[in-house]
Amino acid sequence: MCIRDSTYTEGFNLAGNPYPSPIDWNSPSGWTKTNIDNALYFFRASSGDEYGGTYSAYINGISLDGLASPVIASMQGFFIHVSDGAYPVTGILGLDNRVRLTTLSPSLAKSEGKAPSGILRLTATFAGDPLSSDPAVIYFDEKAGNGFDPMLDALKLMNTDYLVPNLYSVGSDGKKLSINALPQSTDTLRVIALGLKTEIDGEIVFTLTDLPEEINGTRIFMHDKVTGTEIEMHEGSEYRVRLDPGNYSGRFFLNLRSTSTSVINPLAEELFTAYSSHGFLRTIVKTEITGPGNLAVLNLTGQTVFIEKIYDNGYHEFNPGLKEGVYIVTFTSSNYRGSKKIYFRNR
């Protein structure tokens, strides 16, 4: 069965375990995976809807919901994704007896190389219905990039149970990801775009359910661009917002801020300048020295109200749509952090 022609399922195909025993997706031999992404996807039917259900994923030792694994039960169906490429793309999935498991508690093969350095798991749930929780995972890997990597990332398959929201992160190439591998970085500000899709209205509860020890020294903030809310998230923290049905992109973000002060450059006045004129934010950044980085505007309560990435050296002009008032403008890169207090004017 192929479901590759639909908007949210392009390239996905349904496969199954033909053996009367479990099989191991991570088996070092026995698989033929030609133009096949490395992620496994599973469907779980809802108890009250024979056609509705939710999707989970597994890739590179990372489980989306903590339940999905590389072990595929006997007669279990699963989805795989044919790698993107110039149309038409042919994918081949084959297996032989070497992928079979003969023990109910197998010692699973692990991928080669350095293991991922822990995961950050965020969930979106309709308030009052804990069974409606939908997770998204972000983890950090030395081999990762900012865009979709078929060996490290899992795409987002939208749930067919309309009582469950759909949460995902967005890669730099616009891909919707349920599991998102990001490169390890020394940037003092990292902005991770989130997406949310709901079929019914209700109060959504965002919860940070897992926080890796490896990012100690980093503060995590949930930023709602529409309300201007930015709250610090710890493991177990929640952010609640009432939403109508719809697709929400460009509204929710995770901001990761390093608490390290070792990157502050004593030449701050020479490398970064910011001021306001006639409703525009005008900056001069010497990225030839600082390197590319993030320009952020914070109000006096510490909420981020505007963020842009700056790559090019020199003068930059933005129209952030801010109310008149006092703001803190910061520029952060891998080896520099500077800030300016400005009075923003709309005239």
C-alpha positions in Angstrom: 0.0 0.0 0.0 1.4 3.4 -1.0 0.2 6.8 0.5 2.7 9.0 -1.2 0.3 11.1 -3.2 -1.3 13.1 -0.3 -0.2 16.5 0.9 1.2 15.2 4.2 2.2 11.7 3.2 4.1 12.2 0.0 6.8 9.6 -0.3 5.5 7.4 2.5 4.8 3.7 1.9 3.3 1.0 4.1 5.4 -2.1 4.7 5.1 -5.0 7.2 7.1 -7.7 9.0 6.4 -11.0 7.2 8.1 -13.2 9.8 6.5 -15.0 12.8 9.2 -13.3 15.0 10.3 -9.7 15.7 12.8 -8.1 13.4 15.4 -5.4 14.1 15.5 -2.3 12.0 19.0 -1.6 13.3 20.3 -5.0 12.2 23.8 -4.5 10.6 23.0 -7.0 7.9 20.0 -8.4 6.1 18.3 -5.2 5.0 18.3 -3.6 1.6 17.4 0.0 1.9 17.9 1.8 -1.5 16.7 5.4 -1.5 14.9 4.8 1.9 15.2 7.2 4.8 16.4 5.8 8.1 13.3 6.5 10.1 10.6 4.1 11.1 7.0 5.3 11.5 4.2 3.5 13.4 0.4 4.1 13.4 -1.7 3.5 16.6 -5.4 3.4 16.0 -7.7 5.4 18.3 -10.0 3.4 20.6 -13.1 5.3 19.5 -12.5 5.8 15.8 -11.6 2.9 13.4 -10.0 5.3 10.9 -8.5 7.8 13.4 -5.1 7.4 15.1 -1.7 8.8 15.9 1.8 8.4 14.5 5.1 7.8 16.2 8.6 7.5 14.9 12.0 6.1 15.7 15.4 7.0 14.2 19.1 6.9 15.3 18.4 5.6 18.8 15.7 8.3 19.4 12.1 7.4 20.1 9.5 10.1 19.5 7.1 9.0 22.3 9.4 6.8 24.3 7.6 3.7 23.1 8.6 3.4 19.4 11.7 1.3 19.0 13.7 -0.5 16.2 12.0 -3.8 17.1 9.2 -4.5 14.7 6.8 -7.1 16.1 5.6 -10.1 14.1 3.1 -9.1 11.4 3.4 -5.5 12.5 2.9 -2.9 9.8 5.1 0.2 9.6 5.7 3.1 7.3 8.9 4.1 5.6 9.7 7.2 3.5 11.3 7.1 0.0 14.1 9.7 0.0 13.4 12.9 -1.8 14.9 13.4 -5.2 14.2 14.3 -8.8 10.9 12.7 -9.9 10.4 9.8 -10.3 12.3 8.3 -7.3 12.5 4.6 -6.9 12.9 3.1 -3.4 13.7 -0.6 -2.7 13.1 -2.2 0.7 14.2 -5.8 1.2 15.0 -8.1 4.1 16.2 -11.6 4.8 16.5 -13.9 7.8 19.5 -12.0 9.3 17.1 -9.2 10.5 15.1 -11.7 12.7 15.3 -11.7 16.5 15.2 -14.9 18.4 14.9 -13.5 21.9 12.0 -11.4 23.4 14.6 -9.2 25.1 17.2 -8.7 22.4 20.4 -6.7 22.7 19.9 -4.3 19.9 22.6 -3.2 17.5 23.5 0.5 17.8 24.4 2.9 15.1 28.1 3.6 14.6 29.7 6.8 15.8 29.1 9.0 18.8 25.6 8.6 20.3 23.2 11.5 20.3 23.7 13.8 23.3 20.2 13.5 24.9 16.9 14.7 23.8 14.6 17.6 24.4 10.9 16.5 24.2 8.0 18.9 24.0 4.4 17.9 23.9 1.1 19.6 22.9 -2.0 18.4 24.7 -5.6 19.5 24.8 -6.3 20.6 28.4 -8.2 18.0 30.4 -7.4 15.2 28.0 -3.9 13.7 28.8 -4.5 11.0 26.1 -4.4 13.8 23.4 -0.7 14.4 23.9 1.5 14.8 20.8 5.3 14.9 21.1 8.1 16.6 19.2 11.7 15.8 19.8 14.8 17.9 19.3 18.3 16.4 19.9 21.8 17.4 19.3 24.3 15.4 17.2 27.8 16.3 15.9 26.8 15.0 12.4 23.6 17.0 12.1 22.9 20.1 10.0 20.1 22.6 10.2 18.0 21.1 7.4 16.4 17.7 7.0 18.8 14.8 7.1 17.2 11.4 6.1 19.7 9.6 8.3 19.1 11.6 11.5 15.6 13.3 11.2 12.1 12.0 11.1 9.4 13.8 9.2 6.0 14.7 10.7 3.1 12.4 9.8 -0.1 14.2 10.7 -2.4 12.4 13.1 -5.8 11.3 11.8 -7.5 11.5 15.2 -8.9 15.0 15.2 -9.0 15.0 19.0 -5.2 15.0 19.0 -3.1 18.1 18.0 -0.1 17.9 15.7 3.2 19.4 17.0 6.4 19.6 15.1 9.6 21.6 14.7 10.5 23.2 11.4 13.9 22.8 9.8 15.8 25.6 8.0 14.6 24.1 4.7 10.9 24.3 5.8 10.6 20.5 6.5 8.1 19.6 9.2 9.9 17.3 11.6 8.7 15.1 14.5 12.3 14.3 15.4 14.8 17.0 14.6 18.6 16.6 15.0 20.5 19.9 15.3 24.2 20.5 15.3 26.0 21.1 18.5 26.7 24.8 18.8 28.3 27.5 21.0 25.8 30.1 19.8 24.4 32.1 22.8 21.0 32.3 21.2 19.4 29.5 19.1 15.8 29.9 17.8 13.9 26.7 17.0 10.6 27.3 15.0 7.6 25.2 16.0 4.5 24.3 14.1 1.1 23.3 15.4 -2.0 22.0 13.6 -5.4 21.5 15.3 -8.8 20.3 14.0 -10.8 21.5 17.0 -10.7 24.6 19.2 -9.5 24.3 22.8 -6.8 25.2 25.3 -3.4 23.8 24.2 -0.9 22.9 26.9 2.7 22.9 25.8 4.8 20.8 28.2 8.6 20.3 28.3 8.6 16.6 29.4 12.3 15.8 28.8 15.4 18.0 29.2 18.9 16.6 28.6 21.6 17.2 31.1 23.9 18.0 28.3 22.4 21.4 27.8 22.8 22.5 31.4 23.9 26.1 31.3 21.3 26.8 28.6 18.0 28.5 29.5 15.0 27.5 27.4 12.1 29.9 26.7 8.7 29.3 25.0 8.0 32.3 22.8 4.5 33.0 21.5 5.0 35.7 18.9 1.3 36.7 18.7 0.7 37.3 22.4 4.3 38.5 22.9 4.6 36.0 25.8 8.0 34.4 26.5 8.3 32.1 29.5 11.2 30.1 30.8 10.7 26.4 30.6 12.1 23.8 32.9 11.4 20.1 32.9 7.7 19.8 33.6 7.0 23.5 32.8 3.8 24.4 30.9 2.6 27.1 28.6 -1.2 27.3 28.0 -3.0 29.1 25.2 -6.5 28.9 23.7 -6.6 28.3 20.0 -9.1 28.0 17.2 -8.8 25.1 14.7 -6.0 25.8 12.1 -2.4 25.7 11.1 -0.1 27.7 13.3 3.3 28.4 11.7 5.6 31.3 12.5 3.9 31.8 15.9 5.6 29.5 18.4 9.3 29.2 19.0 11.8 27.7 21.4 14.6 30.1 22.3 17.7 28.5 23.7 20.0 31.0 25.5 23.4 30.2 26.8 24.2 31.5 30.3 27.9 31.6 29.5 29.5 35.0 29.6 32.8 33.9 28.0 31.9 35.1 24.6 31.5 38.8 25.4 33.9 40.8 23.3 35.5 43.9 24.8 35.2 45.6 21.4 31.4 45.6 21.6 31.0 49.3 20.7 33.0 48.9 17.5 31.4 45.7 16.3 27.6 46.3 16.9 25.5 49.4 16.7 21.7 49.7 16.9 19.3 52.7 16.8 15.8 53.6 15.9 14.5 56.0 13.2 11.0 56.6 11.8 9.7 53.2 12.9 12.7 51.3 11.6 15.4 49.4 13.5 18.8 50.2 12.0 21.9 48.2 12.9 25.5 48.0 11.8 27.2 44.6 12.5 30.7 43.7 11.6 30.0 40.1 10.8 33.4 39.8 9.2 34.7 39.8 12.7 31.8 38.5 14.8 30.5 35.9 12.3 26.8 35.5 11.5 24.4 35.6 14.4 21.0 36.4 15.7 19.6 39.9 16.3 17.0 39.9 19.0 14.8 42.7 20.4 13.6 42.3 24.0 11.2 44.4 26.0 12.0 45.5 29.5 10.3 42.4 31.0 12.7 40.1 29.1 10.3 39.0 26.4 11.6 38.5 22.9 9.5 40.6 20.5 11.6 40.4 17.3 14.3 38.0 16.0 16.2 38.0 12.7 19.3 36.1 11.5 22.1 38.4 10.2 24.7 36.9 7.8 26.0 39.9 5.8 28.5 42.5 7.1 27.5 46.1 7.5 24.2 48.0 7.6 20.9 46.3 8.1 17.4 47.8 8.3 14.3 46.2 9.8 10.6 47.1 10.3 9.8 45.2 13.5 6.3 46.7 14.1 7.1 47.7 17.7 5.2 50.1 19.9 7.1 53.2 21.0 9.2 52.5 24.1 12.5 51.3 25.5 13.9 48.0 24.3 17.1 46.0 24.6 18.7 45.0 21.2 21.2 42.1 21.3 23.4 40.5 18.7 24.9 37.1 19.5 27.1 34.8 17.5 29.4 31.9 18.3 32.2 34.3 19.6 30.4 37.6 20.4 27.6 39.0 22.3 26.6 42.7 22.5 23.5 44.6 23.5 22.2 48.1 23.2 19.3 49.9 25.0 17.3 52.0 22.6 14.2 54.1 22.6 12.1 52.9 19.6 10.2 55.7 17.8 7.5 55.4 15.1 8.0 58.9 13.8 
